[in-house]
Amino acid sequence: MFEDFLTNQESWLNYEGDAGDIVFSSRVRLARNFSQYPFPFRASKSKKESVLAKMKEVYCTVDALKESIFVQMQDLNDLDRQFLLERHLISKEHLSSLGGKGLIVSKDERIAIMINEEDHLRMQMLTFGFDLEQCWRKLDDVDTQLSRKIDFAFMPDLGYLTVCPTNLGTAMRVSCMLRLPALVLTKRINKILELLAKISFTVRGLFGEGTAAYGDLFQISNQVCLGIPEREVIENLSAVVNQIREQEIEARQALLKKQKLEVEDGVWRALGILRNCRLINTKEALSHLSMLSLGLDLGIIKNIVESDGPAENSGQADRARLSNLFMIIQPAHLQKIEGKMLKEKERDYIRAGIIRERLK
Amino acid sequence: MLCNVCNKNTATVHLTEIIKDKIVELHICQNCAKVKTQELTNELTKTQKKEDSLKCSFCGLTYAEFVRKCRLGCRGCYGIFKMELIHLLEKVHGSHRYAGKSPVSISPESAGQIEIEELKVKMAQVVSRENYEEAAGLRDKIEKLKSKGN
């Protein structure tokens, strides 16, 4: 299942268009619960199945979900579930206690709704680059259309009711994934992370916590969602993201001024390894891909792949190609591409092969 | 110094109490101190019993479970545990007033209905604590909302 995700040209993850520079992607997530059923951790199997049944009945009445797929998590195999996790369509929590858990994914993979995760519904919209406004507008529309068919648990003075009081209110989490290689290289990243924690924003690495960030990717999200309207949640995060963007730009200029040779060396070494290695693990691959992306952004490398189009577009095409590589070198993706389960060394071999192929 | 309570025996125990934001110092004898300790223990037991008996009738979540796991089990829990929640919300969010959108299915009439139900729950809790003055205030609020709805 999901093999067509890899080749679907409408999927934003395969789209080789406007890949973000520093802001890699944006996401808005809403939590909603049904009024008439206990929340998932207190619900019996039959109550959870009622939630699933209701969602199955109503989802295709929502415009943006007309061509979506609807699956039950227990019907999928391990590889497919891992694949969904790698594509940011489900959370780690959705991989365990599968009974009653479901998922709806739109054709372009931008909208995903987890059913019976921590809350009855966890809806999200994802997009390339820095566009929280679009994410919110489209997800808001989905939410409004669903609320015509479902009685959401809500109290006028507390807002949307959730399992965890930290999610109460707008029940909205807004986040951006940022690429911050210069801040990492100049060792300014720690101060930024400390500051963010002080003003109630959480930061996580792509696959890990804190500064153990693979590929220099950091996800920044809001913590507060009660007491302020949705628009303000977005404005607050946008302001923070803009400030960090400026810090990254400053750090890149500082690198060019003071460590130009070292950075050039790092970039060309990264390209050399990626174009020639025979075995490479995810962590190392992401590290070199990030270095290569930085090289493109700083103009150290003019173009990586020969393109038939006009020269000014080749930088954009290269950036999009690298962004796509970030996604497909992950373990479940490789196995999906090969169509079979692979051991670790086999994956490292296939990964190296795919990278050489795409960067020659 | 003579005991502040009985005015008979010598004060050997010195107690500081906070009553309605005021710091009150009491100097009392051994006997009166024993009585005071018993009063305090009774009050604490009463509070504990009330908290133990708080339970959501819809999903069965108890107050103890809510405190331990910091999770609510259903729509009904929010009515039952609302007062206890408010303090927590201010800690986490710095506020407990909602300022965002409302679901389309919530009309002003049904919003009012929900508020009436919640006030009824609150009134029952307050009556069980024999706080009849507060209960009367809540009853008046309910009547006002009912007449607004009509």
Interface residues (C-beta under 8 A of the other chain):
Chain A: N33 S35 Q36 Y37 P38 F39 F41 R42 D140 T144 S147 R148 I150 D151 F152 A153 F154 M155 P156 D157 L158 G159 Y160 L161 T162 V163 C164 P165 T166 L168 G169 T170 M172 V224 C225 L226 G227 I228 P229 E230
Chain B: F58 C59 G60 L61 C70 R71 L72 G73 C74 R75 Y78 K82 L85 L88 L89 V92 H93 G94 S95 H96 R97 Y98 A99 G100 K101 S102 P103 V104 S105 I106 A111 I114 E115 E118
